[in-house]
């Protein structure tokens, strides 16, 4: 059980970063989020650094798990 979790965790980290950056970078989604939920959008903006780090670290970590 723990080995499966150890394998899949980097993918969760990567996809968290991917989804957050997708929402923060697509102009249509940014405009929609600012209009419909400005408070949550501001919180997303504060988490941009975590999203970028999760995207890169999770991606590299996932690739390492696939190669090994």
C-alpha positions, 0 to 999 in steps of 0.5 A, spaced: 500 500 500 505 505 501 509 503 495 503 505 491 502 511 494 509 513 494 509 512 486 502 516 485 504 522 490 509 525 485 503 525 480 498 528 485 503 534 486 504 535 478 497 535 477 496 540 482 501 545 479 498 543 472 491 545 474 493 551 478 497 554 473 492 552 467 487 557 471 492 562 473 495 563 465 489 562 461 486 569 459 479 566 459 479 563 466 483 569 469 477 573 467 472 569 469 475 567 476 476 575 477 469 576 475 465 570 479 470 569 485 475 574 486 476 572 493 478 565 491 482 568 485 486 572 489 488 566 494 490 562 487 495 568 486 498 567 492 499 560 491 502 561 484 509 560 487 507 553 490 504 551 483 510 553 479 514 549 484 509 543 484 509 543 477 516 542 476 518 538 482 512 534 481 514 533 473 521 531 475 519 526 480 514 523 476 519 522 470 524 519 475 518 514 478 517 512 471 524 511 469 526 507 475 
